[in-house]
């Protein structure tokens, strides 16, 4: 069971003509490290926003910058290449480029 004070992140993805939607995530996998890994791995076709929710406390918070900083940090510390989609997300959110290949 999730901690009552924990915020579960969800990714809003742009699916093109059908529009934007939050990507369904298994509750056990809705944590910051898995979202960062999913963005790095290119599991979203066009991530545009990360929002963290806590339905128990009726809270939500924009987490775009925090997750992008995590993606950038992990990319640099592990010398990982990232998908062009993740690269675009970093540029849109943080205004910085990350290497697409080492």
C-alpha positions as CSV (number, residue, x, y, z in Angstrom):
1,X,0.0,0.0,0.0
2,X,1.3,3.5,-0.9
3,X,2.3,5.9,1.8
4,X,-0.7,8.3,2.5
5,X,1.7,11.2,2.1
6,X,3.3,10.0,-1.1
7,X,2.6,11.7,-4.5
8,X,2.2,9.3,-7.4
9,X,3.5,10.7,-10.7
10,X,1.6,10.3,-13.9
11,X,2.8,11.4,-17.4
12,X,0.6,13.3,-19.8
13,X,1.5,12.2,-23.3
14,X,0.6,13.9,-26.6
15,X,-0.9,11.2,-28.9
16,X,-1.2,13.6,-31.9
17,X,-4.6,14.0,-33.4
18,X,-6.4,11.9,-30.7
19,X,-5.1,14.4,-28.1
20,X,-3.3,14.3,-24.8
21,X,-4.0,11.8,-22.0
22,X,-2.4,10.6,-18.8
23,X,-0.7,7.3,-19.5
24,X,-2.1,4.4,-17.4
25,X,0.5,3.2,-14.9
26,X,0.4,0.3,-12.5
27,X,0.1,1.6,-9.0
28,X,3.2,-0.4,-7.9
29,X,5.2,1.3,-10.7
30,X,4.0,4.9,-10.1
31,X,7.1,6.3,-8.5
32,X,9.7,8.9,-9.5
33,X,12.5,6.5,-10.4
34,X,10.3,4.4,-12.7
35,X,8.9,7.5,-14.4
36,X,12.4,8.8,-15.0
37,X,13.5,5.4,-16.4
38,X,10.4,5.3,-18.6
39,X,11.1,8.7,-20.0
40,X,14.8,7.8,-20.6
41,X,13.8,4.5,-22.2
42,X,11.4,6.2,-24.7
43,X,8.3,4.5,-23.4
44,X,6.3,7.6,-24.0
45,X,5.7,8.8,-27.6
46,X,5.6,12.5,-26.6
47,X,5.7,13.3,-22.9
48,X,4.5,16.8,-22.2
49,X,3.8,16.9,-18.5
50,X,4.4,15.1,-15.3
51,X,1.9,15.6,-12.5
52,X,2.1,14.0,-9.1
53,X,-1.2,13.1,-7.4
54,X,-2.2,12.1,-3.8
55,X,-5.9,11.3,-3.9
56,X,-6.0,10.6,-0.2
57,X,-5.0,14.1,0.6
58,X,-6.6,15.6,-2.6
59,X,-3.3,17.1,-3.7
60,X,-1.6,17.4,-7.0
61,X,1.7,19.1,-8.1
62,X,3.4,19.8,-11.3
63,X,6.6,17.7,-11.3
64,X,7.9,18.4,-14.8
65,X,11.1,20.2,-13.7
66,X,11.9,17.7,-11.0
67,X,11.5,14.7,-13.3
68,X,13.4,16.4,-16.1
69,X,16.3,17.2,-13.7
70,X,16.2,13.5,-12.7
71,X,16.4,12.4,-16.3
72,X,19.3,14.8,-17.0
73,X,21.2,13.7,-13.9
74,X,20.8,10.0,-14.6
75,X,21.8,10.5,-18.2
76,X,25.0,12.3,-17.2
77,X,26.0,10.1,-14.3
78,X,25.4,6.9,-16.2
79,X,26.7,8.2,-19.6
80,X,23.4,7.1,-21.2
81,X,22.0,8.0,-24.5
82,X,18.4,9.0,-24.6
83,X,15.6,9.0,-27.2
84,X,14.9,12.0,-29.2
85,X,11.5,12.2,-27.5
86,X,13.2,12.4,-24.1
87,X,15.6,15.0,-25.5
88,X,12.7,17.2,-26.7
89,X,11.1,16.9,-23.2
90,X,14.3,18.1,-21.6
91,X,14.6,21.0,-24.0
92,X,10.9,22.1,-23.6
93,X,11.0,21.8,-19.8
94,X,14.5,22.8,-18.8
95,X,15.8,24.5,-21.9
96,X,18.9,22.2,-21.9
97,X,20.2,19.6,-24.3
98,X,21.2,16.1,-23.1
99,X,23.5,13.9,-25.2
100,X,21.6,11.6,-27.5
101,X,24.6,9.3,-27.7
102,X,27.9,8.9,-25.9
